[in-house]
């Protein structure tokens, strides 16, 4: 039912941290194998060109013992590697400079405190205060500075994300649905999960991996500009890009499990986050983040729950909800919260009932 083993959150943290390191090693290995394959593929092409009588890329004297195809392939591989590395660094620096506020604004978020149009009722203002208190408590538990808080006012789904390169420019972004449907304990679990991403440097790690994927993707663009090498470049570029996507999303799934374990440490209540995830599952289609779909897709790996339905589990950015819940709450009976029979809307009521699980 779950791969986590013991429910001790310190144990789970160690397990997922080591699995993350293993996946990072695989990601680096893919880069090495990728360039090695490009070199041998180019050498084969240059050798075939030489046999066909086509002019070589490099004319060398007879005193050199290095075959022309080897030298040509080496030079071409260096050029490709340099271009890919430049594209990766450029993408990484752009992400680093954007900061959490940039991502929040791109998603349509507004700073908490400027949300009178959304939280104008007494219940809404009470929920804002509860959220601020929760963020203060969880930041203290995580030994982190309090992040800027943003609200996605058009989102009725229950979701959240953190963005930013480090602790100093981090932003915590929540959907309106999180304030509508989650009680105080569940909000604590959700916020604790997101703050753990800041604590563990996941936003920085995602920036590094996104830069690496940009290098893979750049090779595909090179292939379109070089028709003679199009089949080779598209093949290796496509394989590299898909492999990188697979490993990046597998790593992201491990980091989500790690964040769940840290949320348990911060709240000392594994059921708090579990109940929030159960409510998200009970929302069904309403749990999907719909506003600004194109932008949401770009940042979907940052959300607490995948905002769009994936088409293959291997390429999903998040683990299945049920597996995450059972890791936190092994006694869960597998039933989702039924929002049709038990409507809960804390923005329309001043009470803050405990909700599922007591």
Secondary structure by P-SEA (a helix, b strand, c coil): ccccccccaaaaaaaaaaaaaaaaaaaaaaaaaaaaaaaaaaaaaaaaaaaacccccccccccccccaaaaaaaaaaaaaaaaaaaaaaaaaaaaaaacaaaaaaaaccccccccccccccaaaaaaaaaaaaaaaaaaaaacccccbbbbcccccccccccccccccbbbbbbcccccccccaaaaaaaaaaaaaaaaaaaaaaaaaaaaaaaaaaaaaaaaaacccaaaaaaaaaaaaaaaaaaaaaaaaaaaaaaaaaaaaaaacccaaaaaaaaaaaaaccccccccaaaaaaaacccccccccccccccccccccaaaaaaaacccccccccccccbbbbccccccccccccc
